[in-house]
Amino acid sequence: DPEDTKPEDWEQPQHIPDPEAEKPEDWDDDMDGEWEAPQIDNPEYKGDWSPKQIPNPEYKGEWEHPQIDNPDYFEDDFVYAYDDFGVVGIDVWQVKSGTLFDNMLVTNSVEDAEAAAKSFAEIKEAEESAKKAAEEEEKAKREAEAAAAAEEEVEEEEEEEEE
């Protein structure tokens, strides 16, 4: 309502100092600062003022966009059919670093996918056997070094006993 005005007595603070509160006897202004009474809700506070709402005679309801035909629209059943993708981009969020991705295949041929999976499996088996051989070699090397160190320690103890 454009003609509605705020009443003059509306401006009241929400909280006022407690009129019944008294300054404590042991309050020291030098040590404790200036004493302020605790705040209480103002019984005369009426809340935020807003003008009364009246119906808008020109309101036509919530706006709804009109549906119109797009003369440039056409259906394309092969919009995603490409002869060659060239590249594949993958955005991966990971908690642990060091994750590797390889041997990716994008195809619409089941036969090609099965042949590639067989090839990938052979490569994986070869890599796992090479890794196992390297780990066994490293383990043998560490055991040999530990045995040599133990033998050297025994020899040193025997020399000390002879002296």
SVG drawing of the C-alpha trace seen along z (x, -y; Angstrom):
<svg xmlns="http://www.w3.org/2000/svg" viewBox="-8 -10 103 77">
<polyline fill="none" stroke="black" stroke-width="0.4" points="0.0,0.0 1.8,-3.2 -0.3,-5.3 0.6,-3.3 3.1,-5.1 5.1,-4.0 3.6,-5.1 5.7,-7.5 5.9,-5.2 7.1,-2.2 10.9,-2.9 11.6,-1.0 14.8,1.0 14.4,4.7 16.4,4.9 16.6,2.4 18.7,2.3 17.1,4.1 15.6,1.4 15.7,3.7 19.3,4.5 21.7,3.0 25.5,2.5 27.2,5.2 28.7,3.9 32.2,5.4 32.3,3.8 35.4,1.8 35.1,-0.6 38.9,-0.9 39.4,2.9 36.2,4.1 35.3,1.2 32.2,-0.8 29.2,1.2 26.3,1.8 23.0,3.3 22.1,6.6 19.8,6.4 16.2,7.7 13.5,7.9 11.7,4.7 7.9,5.2 7.1,2.3 9.1,3.6 6.8,4.3 9.2,5.9 10.3,4.7 7.8,2.4 6.5,3.1 3.6,1.5 0.4,3.4 0.1,5.6 -2.8,4.9 -3.8,6.8 -2.3,5.7 -5.1,5.3 -2.7,5.7 -1.2,9.0 -1.6,11.7 -0.1,14.6 3.4,16.2 5.1,15.5 5.3,18.5 7.5,18.3 5.7,18.9 6.5,22.0 7.5,21.0 8.9,23.2 12.6,22.9 12.9,22.8 16.6,23.8 16.0,27.0 16.5,30.4 17.0,33.9 20.4,35.4 20.7,39.1 24.4,39.2 25.5,36.1 28.0,38.1 29.2,40.4 32.8,39.5 35.1,41.4 38.1,40.7 38.1,39.3 41.9,38.6 42.1,38.0 40.3,38.9 40.3,36.6 39.6,38.0 39.3,35.9 40.0,38.1 39.7,37.0 41.8,39.3 42.7,39.4 45.9,41.4 48.5,40.3 50.3,42.6 47.3,44.1 48.1,44.9 45.8,45.3 46.7,47.0 45.4,49.1 42.2,47.2 39.9,48.3 36.9,46.5 35.0,48.6 31.6,49.7 32.8,53.2 32.4,56.1 35.0,58.1 37.6,55.4 37.0,54.9 37.4,58.6 40.6,58.8 42.0,55.7 41.1,57.1 43.0,60.3 46.0,58.3 45.8,56.1 45.6,59.3 48.8,60.7 50.6,57.4 49.5,57.4 50.6,61.0 54.1,60.2 54.4,57.1 53.4,58.9 55.9,61.8 58.6,59.2 57.8,57.4 57.7,60.6 61.1,61.6 62.6,58.2 61.1,58.4 62.6,62.0 66.0,60.8 65.9,57.8 64.9,60.1 67.7,62.5 70.1,59.6 69.0,58.2 69.2,61.8 72.7,62.2 73.7,58.8 72.2,59.7 74.0,63.0 77.3,61.4 76.8,58.8 76.0,61.5 79.1,63.5 81.3,60.4 79.9,59.7 80.6,63.3 84.2,63.0 84.7,59.7 83.4,61.3 85.8,64.3 88.7,61.9 87.7,60.0 87.6,63.3 91.0,64.3 92.5,61.1"/>
</svg>
